């Protein structure tokens, strides 16, 4: 099960990668509170911010295990791991 904590722990590293190109912290639609609901937009925004900065840095695109997420999909551990790998 994916938790809100996993999401909040990944936002910081995404911002760290953005900072390497002088970009400020990403602005997200939702604040994710501990135990809070994770929405599709939360995952798609994190992917979009990470994909954009990786492209700016000339890094290869992430090959997501689940490349297309739709409303009602469950965020899986593999989805979180994709993001973790993308900030390494």
Backbone torsions as a table, in degrees:
resi	resn	phi	psi	omega
1	UNK	NA	133.7	179.3
2	UNK	-86.2	136.9	-176.9
3	UNK	-113.9	162.0	176.4
4	UNK	-60.5	-36.1	179.9
5	UNK	-59.7	-40.8	178.7
6	UNK	-61.0	-37.3	179.5
7	UNK	-68.8	-47.8	-178.4
8	UNK	-65.9	-31.9	177.8
9	UNK	-70.2	-20.9	179.0
10	UNK	-91.0	-22.9	-179.1
11	UNK	-64.0	-39.7	179.0
12	UNK	-61.0	-50.8	177.7
13	UNK	-61.7	-33.6	176.1
14	UNK	-64.1	-42.9	177.0
15	UNK	-64.2	-35.0	177.6
16	UNK	-62.2	-41.5	178.2
17	UNK	-66.1	-41.3	178.5
18	UNK	-60.3	-37.2	-178.6
19	UNK	-64.1	-25.0	179.5
20	UNK	-64.4	-20.4	176.9
21	UNK	-110.0	16.9	177.6
22	UNK	76.3	14.2	179.0
23	UNK	-87.9	145.1	177.5
24	UNK	-77.2	177.0	177.9
25	UNK	-58.4	145.6	177.2
26	UNK	-67.5	149.2	176.4
27	UNK	-105.8	119.9	-177.1
28	UNK	-103.9	151.1	178.8
29	UNK	-64.1	-43.6	-174.2
30	UNK	-117.0	144.5	166.7
31	UNK	-89.9	131.6	-178.7
32	UNK	-102.9	112.1	179.8
33	UNK	-85.7	151.4	176.0
34	UNK	-51.8	129.4	-178.9
35	UNK	77.6	1.9	-176.7
36	UNK	-76.9	169.2	179.9
37	UNK	-76.6	135.0	176.0
38	UNK	-100.8	127.6	-177.6
39	UNK	-106.4	162.7	178.6
40	UNK	-55.8	-41.5	-178.8
41	UNK	-61.0	-31.7	179.4
42	UNK	-63.0	-42.7	179.3
43	UNK	-73.1	-43.7	-177.2
44	UNK	-66.8	-35.2	177.2
45	UNK	-66.4	-43.7	178.8
46	UNK	-61.4	-43.5	177.6
47	UNK	-61.6	-44.9	-177.9
48	UNK	-62.7	-45.6	179.4
49	UNK	-63.6	-41.9	-179.5
50	UNK	-69.9	-43.4	178.7
51	UNK	-59.5	-42.3	-177.6
52	UNK	-64.6	-45.7	-177.7
53	UNK	-71.3	-35.2	176.5
54	UNK	-63.0	-39.0	177.0
55	UNK	-64.4	-44.5	178.2
56	UNK	-59.5	-32.8	-179.2
57	UNK	-85.9	-2.9	-179.1
58	UNK	75.3	21.2	178.8
59	UNK	-88.3	154.0	-179.7
60	UNK	-65.7	152.8	177.5
61	UNK	-66.1	147.8	176.5
62	UNK	-75.2	132.9	174.8
63	UNK	-94.0	92.4	-175.7
64	UNK	-67.8	139.2	176.5
65	UNK	-61.2	-41.0	177.4
66	UNK	-120.2	83.8	-172.2
67	UNK	-66.6	-25.2	-179.1
68	UNK	-119.4	117.2	176.5
69	UNK	-108.9	138.2	-179.3
70	UNK	-123.1	159.3	177.5
71	UNK	-52.3	132.5	-179.5
72	UNK	94.2	-13.8	176.7
73	UNK	-67.5	150.2	175.0
74	UNK	-93.7	129.9	175.4
75	UNK	-73.4	126.9	-175.7
76	UNK	-105.0	165.7	177.6
77	UNK	-55.6	-36.8	179.6
78	UNK	-63.4	-33.0	178.6
79	UNK	-66.6	-40.9	176.8
80	UNK	-67.1	-42.4	-179.6
81	UNK	-62.8	-36.8	175.8
82	UNK	-55.9	-44.2	-179.7
83	UNK	-69.0	-42.0	177.3
84	UNK	-58.1	-44.8	179.4
85	UNK	-64.4	-32.4	-177.6
86	UNK	-71.5	-19.6	179.8
87	UNK	-99.8	0.8	-179.7
88	UNK	-73.4	NA	NA
